[in-house]
Amino acid sequence: MIWGMASASPGTSDLAFEAALRHEKASALGRVGSRVEALLAQLKEIERLVAQGSGLRAELVERHAAVREQAKLQLWYLIVQREAMGLNRHHDVYRIYEIPPKLY
């Protein structure tokens, strides 16, 4: 019995397995995309606070650098997952998930 498909024909089991695999790949891609979006939102908020002239500039710049590195790593995970799925054109991904420059 494969994946609870005891009464299904072998071809049907293979199709169900492939569909489940595609679904999980798409879900994983969505999860990492959501992580990148959340990190980019954090970066924007930090940038907003810096622009307001907060007295905590040094701490905010340090936090921005740390979150920026996390965002770059998650973006790399997204690209790797896309490539594993056969998606090799990433120009739009880099445009949509643009990592801001470092704060100084």
Summary of the structure (lengths in Angstrom):
residues: 104
radius of gyration: 20.1
end to end distance: 59.9
largest distance: 67.9
contacts: 251
relative contact order: 0.13
helix: 73%
strand: 0%
